[in-house]
Amino acid sequence: MMQMINLVVVSAMSLSASMPRTFAFTPRQQVTNTMAKRHSEQSNSRLCSVPKLIVFDLDNTLWTPELYQLRTIARNKQVPVAHKDVKLFDGVHKLLQHIKSDPEKQFTDTKFAVASRTKSVDWAHSLLDQFELRDFFDYVEIFPGDKKQHFRNLARSSGLDYRDMLFFDDAR
């Protein structure tokens, strides 16, 4: 029997919005309306608990553009430069600074991860270093393929269930 994986996915564009859009997905990426409604109702009230693992995609979630779009840099055999070729979204700095400072001590027991399925693995690692984000993340899963493998790896390495994870991604 296939295990249902429910991930909460919040669009990067909604980081600056007052109400994030939430969706629940099965491994086949089918929206489960009942779960989406329940997560939406939970987000309307103050969160009772913080997820144990918060996972971020990179391209079009933390930064822009997507790395595959940097063909000129690839042709010239260069590496993209942070803040020049690739830029963090405005809300990312505020979000990460708030989490790092953690004034209300909400994230004391929360771990953070990256799950990116880019073919530009070396570039993604380089940009994490250039943006000085590497130390923020407890787990980094960057390789081509699919997110299901990223999350299997994260569940195994963190020892956490999927229900204890929150995932931010621009893709459906």
N, C-alpha and C positions, 0 to 999 in steps of 0.2 A: 504494500500500500504506500502510495506516495505521500510523504509528509508535506503538509501545507506550510509554506514560509510566509509569514505576514511581516512586511517591512513597511514602515511609514516613510514615505518619500515626500519631501518638501522641496518645491521648486526654488532654485537660487533667486529667481526674480521675486519670490514672495518673502525673502528675508527682510526686505525693507517695508513690506506691507504690514498692516496691523494684524491681519489674520492669515496665518499660513494655510495653504491648501494641503490637505492630507489625503492620501490614497492608500489602500491596502492592496497588495498584489500577491497572487499565487506564483509559483515558479513559472507558469505559462504566461505571466503578465496579464492575467484577466482581472479586471477590477471587481472586487467583492464589495458590493454596495452596502451590505450590512456592516462590514468592518469599517468602511470609510465613514459611514454615518456615526458609528460608535467613536472612532478616533476624532471626528469633528466635534462631537458633543464633549469629549474629554478636553479638547483644546479650548473650548469655550469657557470652561471653568479653570480655575488655577490648578496647575499640575500638582498632583499629590506627590509624585516622585520624579526624579530625573533618570533618564536611561542610563544603564551601566556602561554602554558603549555607543558613542556617537560617531557615525561614519560619513565622510565627505567624498564625493566624486571630485575630480579636479577640473577638467575642461568644461567651460560654461557653467560651472557651479562655484568654484573658488576663483577661477581666473578665466580670462578671455584673451585671444581666440582659442579655439580648439587647436591642439598642436599639429594635427594633420594639415591644417590650413597654412602652415608656414613653409610652403614649398620652396620659396626663394632662398630661405635660410638653409634648407636641406640641400638644395642644388649647390650652394656655395660652401657646403660642408662646415657650416658654422653651428654654434649653439645659441638658442634664443636667450636674450638678455631680459631679466626681470625689470619691470617698470618701463621698458622700452618696447620690446617685441610682444611681451605678454604682461598683462596688467591684472591685478587683483580687483574684483568688484568692490565698490565703495563699502557695502555693508559687511564685507569680510573682515576688514581691519577692526571695525567696531565690535563685531561679534567675537572675534578671537581675543581682543583686548579685554572685553567683559568677562569672558570665560577664564582668561589667565589671571585677572585680578580677583575674580570670584568674590565680590564684596559680601554676598549673602551666604557664602560657603555651600552653594548648591551643588557644585561639581567636584567636591572633594573625592568622592569615590567613583567618579566617571572617567573612563578611558576614552581616547580619541583615535580614530583610524582614517586612513585613505584607502579607497577602493577605486582604482582607475584602470580601465581596459584599453589603454592606449598602446599603439605600436611604437611610440616614441618614448620608450622606457627610460633611456639615459637622459633625455631632455626633461622628463617629468621629475626625475630625481635631482637633476641639476637645478631646476626651478624651485623645488622645495628648499634647497640649500640657499639659493640666491634670495628668496623671499624670507629667509630665516624662519621657516615653518617646520623644519625637520624635528626639532626638539619638542614641538607641540604635540606630535603624533606618537602614540604608543605602538601602533601597528601600521605598517605600510604595505599595501597589496597593489602593486603596479605591474601589470603584464597584459598582453592581448588575450582575448578569449571572452568569457562572459562573467557577469557579476556573481552568478551562483557559485563559481569556484572561489572567487574572492571571499564570499561570505562563509563558505565551508571552511576555508582557511582561518578566517577571523574567529569563527565559533570554536574551532579546534585550539587555536593559539591563546584565545582569551578565556576559554572555558565557560563562555556565556551562551545562553539560549538566544535564538532569534528574537523572541518576544522582548528581550532586554536591550535591543538595538534600535537606534534611530538613524535613518539613512537620508542624507541630502543629495539630490541628483536633479539635473535638468531634464533628463530623459524619462520617458514613460516606462 
